[in-house]
Amino acid sequence: MTVFQGIQQPEVVVITPAHFDEAIHAVRAVQQLRTVVLHLGAMPTHEAQRTIDFVSGGVCAVRSEEHTS
């Protein structure tokens, strides 16, 4: 988070993965409490769906870690 005039401002990260292997960057950004926008227009539909599924699962895992800590 960025601090501006004493107020924490969330950071927004736009990620445009070309391949499924790059989806981990989105999960890592969420772990760092950044808001992530995935632009999947450059991927084939089946690979984009796989990426969405992976990132969604990663976000759920991150949230679960927060609740158990």
Distance bins in CASP14 RR format, pairs under 12 A and 6 or more apart:
PFRMAT RR
TARGET T0000
AUTHOR 0000-0000-0000
RMODE 2
METHOD distances of the structure
MODEL  1
1 7 0 0 0 0 1 0 0 0 0 0 0
1 8 1 0 1 0 0 0 0 0 0 0 0
1 9 1 0 0 1 0 0 0 0 0 0 0
1 10 1 0 1 0 0 0 0 0 0 0 0
1 11 1 0 0 1 0 0 0 0 0 0 0
1 12 0 0 0 0 0 1 0 0 0 0 0
1 32 0 0 0 0 1 0 0 0 0 0 0
1 33 1 0 0 1 0 0 0 0 0 0 0
1 34 0 0 0 0 1 0 0 0 0 0 0
1 35 0 0 0 0 0 1 0 0 0 0 0
2 8 1 0 0 1 0 0 0 0 0 0 0
2 9 1 0 1 0 0 0 0 0 0 0 0
2 10 0 0 0 0 1 0 0 0 0 0 0
2 11 1 0 1 0 0 0 0 0 0 0 0
2 12 0 0 0 0 0 1 0 0 0 0 0
2 32 0 0 0 0 0 1 0 0 0 0 0
2 33 0 0 0 0 0 1 0 0 0 0 0
2 34 0 0 0 0 0 1 0 0 0 0 0
2 35 0 0 0 0 0 1 0 0 0 0 0
3 9 1 0 0 1 0 0 0 0 0 0 0
3 10 0 0 0 0 0 1 0 0 0 0 0
3 11 0 0 0 0 0 1 0 0 0 0 0
4 10 0 0 0 0 0 1 0 0 0 0 0
4 11 0 0 0 0 0 1 0 0 0 0 0
8 33 0 0 0 0 1 0 0 0 0 0 0
9 33 0 0 0 0 0 1 0 0 0 0 0
9 34 0 0 0 0 0 1 0 0 0 0 0
9 35 0 0 0 0 0 1 0 0 0 0 0
10 29 0 0 0 0 0 1 0 0 0 0 0
10 30 0 0 0 0 0 1 0 0 0 0 0
10 32 0 0 0 0 0 1 0 0 0 0 0
10 33 1 0 0 1 0 0 0 0 0 0 0
10 34 1 0 0 1 0 0 0 0 0 0 0
10 35 1 0 1 0 0 0 0 0 0 0 0
10 36 0 0 0 0 0 1 0 0 0 0 0
11 29 0 0 0 0 1 0 0 0 0 0 0
11 30 0 0 0 0 0 1 0 0 0 0 0
11 32 0 0 0 0 1 0 0 0 0 0 0
11 33 0 0 0 0 1 0 0 0 0 0 0
11 34 1 0 1 0 0 0 0 0 0 0 0
11 35 1 0 0 1 0 0 0 0 0 0 0
11 36 0 0 0 0 1 0 0 0 0 0 0
11 37 0 0 0 0 0 1 0 0 0 0 0
12 29 0 0 0 0 1 0 0 0 0 0 0
12 30 0 0 0 0 0 1 0 0 0 0 0
12 33 0 0 0 0 0 1 0 0 0 0 0
12 34 1 0 0 1 0 0 0 0 0 0 0
12 35 1 0 1 0 0 0 0 0 0 0 0
12 36 1 0 0 1 0 0 0 0 0 0 0
12 37 1 0 0 1 0 0 0 0 0 0 0
12 38 0 0 0 0 0 1 0 0 0 0 0
13 25 0 0 0 0 1 0 0 0 0 0 0
13 26 1 0 0 1 0 0 0 0 0 0 0
13 27 0 0 0 0 0 1 0 0 0 0 0
13 28 0 0 0 0 1 0 0 0 0 0 0
13 29 1 0 1 0 0 0 0 0 0 0 0
13 30 0 0 0 0 1 0 0 0 0 0 0
13 31 0 0 0 0 0 1 0 0 0 0 0
13 32 0 0 0 0 1 0 0 0 0 0 0
13 33 0 0 0 0 0 1 0 0 0 0 0
13 34 1 0 1 0 0 0 0 0 0 0 0
13 35 1 0 0 1 0 0 0 0 0 0 0
13 36 1 0 1 0 0 0 0 0 0 0 0
13 37 1 0 0 1 0 0 0 0 0 0 0
13 38 0 0 0 0 1 0 0 0 0 0 0
13 39 0 0 0 0 0 1 0 0 0 0 0
14 25 0 0 0 0 0 1 0 0 0 0 0
14 26 0 0 0 0 0 1 0 0 0 0 0
14 29 0 0 0 0 0 1 0 0 0 0 0
14 34 0 0 0 0 0 1 0 0 0 0 0
14 35 0 0 0 0 1 0 0 0 0 0 0
14 36 1 0 0 1 0 0 0 0 0 0 0
14 37 1 0 1 0 0 0 0 0 0 0 0
14 38 0 0 0 0 1 0 0 0 0 0 0
14 39 1 0 0 1 0 0 0 0 0 0 0
14 40 0 0 0 0 0 1 0 0 0 0 0
15 22 1 0 0 1 0 0 0 0 0 0 0
15 23 0 0 0 0 1 0 0 0 0 0 0
15 24 0 0 0 0 0 1 0 0 0 0 0
15 25 1 0 1 0 0 0 0 0 0 0 0
15 26 1 0 1 0 0 0 0 0 0 0 0
15 27 0 0 0 0 0 1 0 0 0 0 0
15 28 0 0 0 0 0 1 0 0 0 0 0
15 29 1 0 0 1 0 0 0 0 0 0 0
15 30 0 0 0 0 0 1 0 0 0 0 0
15 34 0 0 0 0 1 0 0 0 0 0 0
15 35 0 0 0 0 0 1 0 0 0 0 0
15 36 1 0 0 1 0 0 0 0 0 0 0
15 37 1 0 0 1 0 0 0 0 0 0 0
15 38 1 0 1 0 0 0 0 0 0 0 0
15 39 1 0 0 1 0 0 0 0 0 0 0
15 40 0 0 0 0 1 0 0 0 0 0 0
15 41 0 0 0 0 0 1 0 0 0 0 0
15 42 0 0 0 0 0 1 0 0 0 0 0
15 43 0 0 0 0 0 1 0 0 0 0 0
15 51 0 0 0 0 1 0 0 0 0 0 0
15 55 0 0 0 0 1 0 0 0 0 0 0
16 22 0 0 0 0 1 0 0 0 0 0 0
16 23 0 0 0 0 0 1 0 0 0 0 0
16 25 0 0 0 0 0 1 0 0 0 0 0
16 26 0 0 0 0 0 1 0 0 0 0 0
16 36 0 0 0 0 0 1 0 0 0 0 0
16 37 0 0 0 0 1 0 0 0 0 0 0
16 38 1 0 0 1 0 0 0 0 0 0 0
16 39 1 0 1 0 0 0 0 0 0 0 0
16 40 1 0 0 1 0 0 0 0 0 0 0
16 41 1 0 0 1 0 0 0 0 0 0 0
16 42 1 0 0 1 0 0 0 0 0 0 0
16 43 0 0 0 0 1 0 0 0 0 0 0
16 48 0 0 0 0 0 1 0 0 0 0 0
16 51 0 0 0 0 0 1 0 0 0 0 0
17 23 1 0 1 0 0 0 0 0 0 0 0
17 24 0 0 0 0 1 0 0 0 0 0 0
17 25 1 0 0 1 0 0 0 0 0 0 0
17 26 1 0 0 1 0 0 0 0 0 0 0
17 27 0 0 0 0 0 1 0 0 0 0 0
17 29 0 0 0 0 0 1 0 0 0 0 0
17 36 0 0 0 0 0 1 0 0 0 0 0
17 37 0 0 0 0 0 1 0 0 0 0 0
17 38 1 0 0 1 0 0 0 0 0 0 0
17 39 0 0 0 0 1 0 0 0 0 0 0
17 40 1 0 0 1 0 0 0 0 0 0 0
17 41 0 0 0 0 1 0 0 0 0 0 0
17 42 1 0 0 1 0 0 0 0 0 0 0
17 43 1 0 0 1 0 0 0 0 0 0 0
17 44 0 0 0 0 0 1 0 0 0 0 0
17 47 0 0 0 0 1 0 0 0 0 0 0
17 48 0 0 0 0 1 0 0 0 0 0 0
17 50 0 0 0 0 0 1 0 0 0 0 0
17 51 1 0 0 1 0 0 0 0 0 0 0
17 52 0 0 0 0 0 1 0 0 0 0 0
17 54 0 0 0 0 0 1 0 0 0 0 0
17 55 0 0 0 0 1 0 0 0 0 0 0
18 25 0 0 0 0 0 1 0 0 0 0 0
18 39 0 0 0 0 0 1 0 0 0 0 0
18 40 0 0 0 0 1 0 0 0 0 0 0
18 41 0 0 0 0 1 0 0 0 0 0 0
18 42 1 0 1 0 0 0 0 0 0 0 0
18 43 1 0 0 1 0 0 0 0 0 0 0
18 44 0 0 0 0 0 1 0 0 0 0 0
18 47 0 0 0 0 1 0 0 0 0 0 0
18 48 0 0 0 0 0 1 0 0 0 0 0
18 51 0 0 0 0 0 1 0 0 0 0 0
19 25 0 0 0 0 0 1 0 0 0 0 0
19 40 0 0 0 0 0 1 0 0 0 0 0
19 42 0 0 0 0 1 0 0 0 0 0 0
19 43 1 0 0 1 0 0 0 0 0 0 0
19 44 0 0 0 0 0 1 0 0 0 0 0
19 47 1 0 0 1 0 0 0 0 0 0 0
19 48 0 0 0 0 0 1 0 0 0 0 0
19 50 0 0 0 0 0 1 0 0 0 0 0
19 51 0 0 0 0 1 0 0 0 0 0 0
19 54 0 0 0 0 0 1 0 0 0 0 0
20 26 0 0 0 0 0 1 0 0 0 0 0
20 38 0 0 0 0 0 1 0 0 0 0 0
20 40 0 0 0 0 0 1 0 0 0 0 0
20 42 0 0 0 0 0 1 0 0 0 0 0
20 43 1 0 0 1 0 0 0 0 0 0 0
20 44 0 0 0 0 1 0 0 0 0 0 0
20 46 0 0 0 0 1 0 0 0 0 0 0
20 47 1 0 1 0 0 0 0 0 0 0 0
20 48 0 0 0 0 1 0 0 0 0 0 0
20 49 0 0 0 0 0 1 0 0 0 0 0
20 50 1 0 1 0 0 0 0 0 0 0 0
20 51 1 0 1 0 0 0 0 0 0 0 0
20 52 0 0 0 0 0 1 0 0 0 0 0
20 53 0 0 0 0 0 1 0 0 0 0 0
20 54 1 0 0 1 0 0 0 0 0 0 0
20 55 0 0 0 0 0 1 0 0 0 0 0
21 43 0 0 0 0 0 1 0 0 0 0 0
21 47 0 0 0 0 0 1 0 0 0 0 0
21 50 0 0 0 0 0 1 0 0 0 0 0
21 51 0 0 0 0 1 0 0 0 0 0 0
21 54 0 0 0 0 0 1 0 0 0 0 0
22 28 0 0 0 0 0 1 0 0 0 0 0
22 29 0 0 0 0 0 1 0 0 0 0 0
22 38 0 0 0 0 0 1 0 0 0 0 0
22 39 0 0 0 0 0 1 0 0 0 0 0
22 40 0 0 0 0 0 1 0 0 0 0 0
22 42 0 0 0 0 0 1 0 0 0 0 0
22 43 0 0 0 0 1 0 0 0 0 0 0
22 47 0 0 0 0 0 1 0 0 0 0 0
22 48 0 0 0 0 0 1 0 0 0 0 0
22 50 0 0 0 0 0 1 0 0 0 0 0
22 51 0 0 0 0 1 0 0 0 0 0 0
22 54 0 0 0 0 0 1 0 0 0 0 0
22 55 0 0 0 0 0 1 0 0 0 0 0
23 29 0 0 0 0 0 1 0 0 0 0 0
23 30 0 0 0 0 0 1 0 0 0 0 0
23 36 0 0 0 0 0 1 0 0 0 0 0
23 38 0 0 0 0 1 0 0 0 0 0 0
23 40 0 0 0 0 1 0 0 0 0 0 0
23 43 0 0 0 0 1 0 0 0 0 0 0
23 47 0 0 0 0 1 0 0 0 0 0 0
23 48 0 0 0 0 1 0 0 0 0 0 0
23 49 0 0 0 0 0 1 0 0 0 0 0
23 50 0 0 0 0 1 0 0 0 0 0 0
23 51 1 0 1 0 0 0 0 0 0 0 0
23 52 0 0 0 0 1 0 0 0 0 0 0
23 53 0 0 0 0 1 0 0 0 0 0 0
23 54 1 0 1 0 0 0 0 0 0 0 0
23 55 1 0 1 0 0 0 0 0 0 0 0
23 56 0 0 0 0 0 1 0 0 0 0 0
23 57 0 0 0 0 0 1 0 0 0 0 0
23 58 0 0 0 0 1 0 0 0 0 0 0
23 59 0 0 0 0 0 1 0 0 0 0 0
24 30 0 0 0 0 0 1 0 0 0 0 0
24 31 0 0 0 0 0 1 0 0 0 0 0
24 36 0 0 0 0 0 1 0 0 0 0 0
24 51 0 0 0 0 0 1 0 0 0 0 0
24 54 0 0 0 0 1 0 0 0 0 0 0
24 55 0 0 0 0 1 0 0 0 0 0 0
24 57 0 0 0 0 0 1 0 0 0 0 0
24 58 0 0 0 0 1 0 0 0 0 0 0
25 31 0 0 0 0 0 1 0 0 0 0 0
25 32 0 0 0 0 0 1 0 0 0 0 0
25 34 0 0 0 0 0 1 0 0 0 0 0
25 36 0 0 0 0 1 0 0 0 0 0 0
25 38 0 0 0 0 1 0 0 0 0 0 0
25 51 0 0 0 0 0 1 0 0 0 0 0
25 54 0 0 0 0 0 1 0 0 0 0 0
25 55 0 0 0 0 1 0 0 0 0 0 0
26 32 0 0 0 0 0 1 0 0 0 0 0
26 34 0 0 0 0 1 0 0 0 0 0 0
26 35 0 0 0 0 0 1 0 0 0 0 0
26 36 1 0 1 0 0 0 0 0 0 0 0
26 37 0 0 0 0 1 0 0 0 0 0 0
26 38 1 0 1 0 0 0 0 0 0 0 0
26 39 0 0 0 0 0 1 0 0 0 0 0
26 40 0 0 0 0 0 1 0 0 0 0 0
26 51 0 0 0 0 1 0 0 0 0 0 0
26 52 0 0 0 0 1 0 0 0 0 0 0
26 54 0 0 0 0 1 0 0 0 0 0 0
26 55 1 0 1 0 0 0 0 0 0 0 0
26 56 0 0 0 0 1 0 0 0 0 0 0
26 57 0 0 0 0 0 1 0 0 0 0 0
26 58 0 0 0 0 1 0 0 0 0 0 0
26 59 0 0 0 0 1 0 0 0 0 0 0
26 62 0 0 0 0 0 1 0 0 0 0 0
27 34 0 0 0 0 0 1 0 0 0 0 0
27 36 0 0 0 0 1 0 0 0 0 0 0
27 38 0 0 0 0 0 1 0 0 0 0 0
27 51 0 0 0 0 0 1 0 0 0 0 0
27 52 0 0 0 0 0 1 0 0 0 0 0
27 53 0 0 0 0 0 1 0 0 0 0 0
27 54 1 0 0 1 0 0 0 0 0 0 0
27 55 1 0 1 0 0 0 0 0 0 0 0
27 56 0 0 0 0 1 0 0 0 0 0 0
27 57 0 0 0 0 1 0 0 0 0 0 0
27 58 1 0 1 0 0 0 0 0 0 0 0
27 59 1 0 0 1 0 0 0 0 0 0 0
27 60 0 0 0 0 0 1 0 0 0 0 0
27 61 0 0 0 0 1 0 0 0 0 0 0
27 62 1 0 0 1 0 0 0 0 0 0 0
27 63 0 0 0 0 0 1 0 0 0 0 0
27 65 0 0 0 0 0 1 0 0 0 0 0
28 34 0 0 0 0 1 0 0 0 0 0 0
28 36 0 0 0 0 1 0 0 0 0 0 0
28 55 0 0 0 0 0 1 0 0 0 0 0
28 58 0 0 0 0 1 0 0 0 0 0 0
28 59 0 0 0 0 0 1 0 0 0 0 0
28 62 0 0 0 0 1 0 0 0 0 0 0
29 35 0 0 0 0 1 0 0 0 0 0 0
29 36 1 0 1 0 0 0 0 0 0 0 0
29 37 0 0 0 0 1 0 0 0 0 0 0
29 38 0 0 0 0 0 1 0 0 0 0 0
29 55 0 0 0 0 1 0 0 0 0 0 0
29 58 0 0 0 0 0 1 0 0 0 0 0
29 59 0 0 0 0 0 1 0 0 0 0 0
29 62 0 0 0 0 0 1 0 0 0 0 0
30 36 1 0 1 0 0 0 0 0 0 0 0
30 37 0 0 0 0 0 1 0 0 0 0 0
30 38 0 0 0 0 0 1 0 0 0 0 0
30 54 0 0 0 0 0 1 0 0 0 0 0
30 55 1 0 0 1 0 0 0 0 0 0 0
30 56 0 0 0 0 0 1 0 0 0 0 0
30 57 0 0 0 0 0 1 0 0 0 0 0
30 58 1 0 0 1 0 0 0 0 0 0 0
30 59 1 0 1 0 0 0 0 0 0 0 0
30 60 0 0 0 0 0 1 0 0 0 0 0
30 61 0 0 0 0 1 0 0 0 0 0 0
30 62 1 0 1 0 0 0 0 0 0 0 0
30 63 0 0 0 0 1 0 0 0 0 0 0
30 65 0 0 0 0 0 1 0 0 0 0 0
30 66 0 0 0 0 0 1 0 0 0 0 0
31 55 0 0 0 0 0 1 0 0 0 0 0
31 58 0 0 0 0 1 0 0 0 0 0 0
31 59 0 0 0 0 1 0 0 0 0 0 0
31 61 0 0 0 0 1 0 0 0 0 0 0
31 62 1 0 1 0 0 0 0 0 0 0 0
31 63 0 0 0 0 0 1 0 0 0 0 0
31 65 0 0 0 0 1 0 0 0 0 0 0
31 66 0 0 0 0 1 0 0 0 0 0 0
32 62 0 0 0 0 1 0 0 0 0 0 0
33 59 0 0 0 0 0 1 0 0 0 0 0
33 62 0 0 0 0 1 0 0 0 0 0 0
33 63 0 0 0 0 0 1 0 0 0 0 0
33 66 0 0 0 0 1 0 0 0 0 0 0
34 59 0 0 0 0 0 1 0 0 0 0 0
34 62 0 0 0 0 0 1 0 0 0 0 0
35 59 0 0 0 0 0 1 0 0 0 0 0
36 51 0 0 0 0 0 1 0 0 0 0 0
36 52 0 0 0 0 0 1 0 0 0 0 0
36 55 1 0 0 1 0 0 0 0 0 0 0
36 56 0 0 0 0 0 1 0 0 0 0 0
36 58 0 0 0 0 0 1 0 0 0 0 0
36 59 0 0 0 0 1 0 0 0 0 0 0
36 62 0 0 0 0 0 1 0 0 0 0 0
37 55 0 0 0 0 0 1 0 0 0 0 0
38 48 0 0 0 0 1 0 0 0 0 0 0
38 49 0 0 0 0 0 1 0 0 0 0 0
38 51 1 0 0 1 0 0 0 0 0 0 0
38 52 1 0 0 1 0 0 0 0 0 0 0
38 53 0 0 0 0 0 1 0 0 0 0 0
38 54 0 0 0 0 0 1 0 0 0 0 0
38 55 1 0 0 1 0 0 0 0 0 0 0
38 56 0 0 0 0 0 1 0 0 0 0 0
38 59 0 0 0 0 0 1 0 0 0 0 0
39 48 0 0 0 0 1 0 0 0 0 0 0
39 51 0 0 0 0 0 1 0 0 0 0 0
39 52 0 0 0 0 0 1 0 0 0 0 0
40 46 0 0 0 0 0 1 0 0 0 0 0
40 47 0 0 0 0 1 0 0 0 0 0 0
40 48 1 1 0 0 0 0 0 0 0 0 0
40 49 0 0 0 0 1 0 0 0 0 0 0
40 50 0 0 0 0 0 1 0 0 0 0 0
40 51 1 0 0 1 0 0 0 0 0 0 0
40 52 1 0 0 1 0 0 0 0 0 0 0
40 53 0 0 0 0 0 1 0 0 0 0 0
40 54 0 0 0 0 0 1 0 0 0 0 0
40 55 0 0 0 0 1 0 0 0 0 0 0
41 47 0 0 0 0 0 1 0 0 0 0 0
41 48 1 0 0 1 0 0 0 0 0 0 0
41 49 0 0 0 0 0 1 0 0 0 0 0
41 51 0 0 0 0 0 1 0 0 0 0 0
41 52 0 0 0 0 0 1 0 0 0 0 0
42 48 0 0 0 0 1 0 0 0 0 0 0
42 51 0 0 0 0 0 1 0 0 0 0 0
43 49 0 0 0 0 1 0 0 0 0 0 0
43 50 0 0 0 0 1 0 0 0 0 0 0
43 51 1 0 0 1 0 0 0 0 0 0 0
43 52 0 0 0 0 1 0 0 0 0 0 0
44 50 0 0 0 0 1 0 0 0 0 0 0
44 51 0 0 0 0 0 1 0 0 0 0 0
45 51 0 0 0 0 0 1 0 0 0 0 0
45 52 0 0 0 0 0 1 0 0 0 0 0
46 52 0 0 0 0 0 1 0 0 0 0 0
46 53 0 0 0 0 0 1 0 0 0 0 0
47 53 0 0 0 0 0 1 0 0 0 0 0
47 54 0 0 0 0 0 1 0 0 0 0 0
48 54 0 0 0 0 0 1 0 0 0 0 0
48 55 0 0 0 0 0 1 0 0 0 0 0
49 55 0 0 0 0 0 1 0 0 0 0 0
49 56 0 0 0 0 0 1 0 0 0 0 0
50 56 0 0 0 0 0 1 0 0 0 0 0
50 57 0 0 0 0 0 1 0 0 0 0 0
51 57 0 0 0 0 0 1 0 0 0 0 0
51 58 0 0 0 0 0 1 0 0 0 0 0
52 58 0 0 0 0 0 1 0 0 0 0 0
52 59 0 0 0 0 0 1 0 0 0 0 0
53 59 0 0 0 0 0 1 0 0 0 0 0
53 60 0 0 0 0 0 1 0 0 0 0 0
54 60 0 0 0 0 0 1 0 0 0 0 0
54 61 0 0 0 0 0 1 0 0 0 0 0
55 61 0 0 0 0 0 1 0 0 0 0 0
55 62 0 0 0 0 0 1 0 0 0 0 0
56 62 0 0 0 0 0 1 0 0 0 0 0
56 63 0 0 0 0 0 1 0 0 0 0 0
57 63 0 0 0 0 1 0 0 0 0 0 0
57 64 0 0 0 0 1 0 0 0 0 0 0
58 64 0 0 0 0 1 0 0 0 0 0 0
58 65 0 0 0 0 1 0 0 0 0 0 0
59 65 0 0 0 0 0 1 0 0 0 0 0
59 66 0 0 0 0 0 1 0 0 0 0 0
60 66 0 0 0 0 0 1 0 0 0 0 0
60 67 0 0 0 0 0 1 0 0 0 0 0
61 67 0 0 0 0 0 1 0 0 0 0 0
61 68 0 0 0 0 0 1 0 0 0 0 0
62 68 0 0 0 0 0 1 0 0 0 0 0
62 69 0 0 0 0 0 1 0 0 0 0 0
63 69 0 0 0 0 0 1 0 0 0 0 0
END
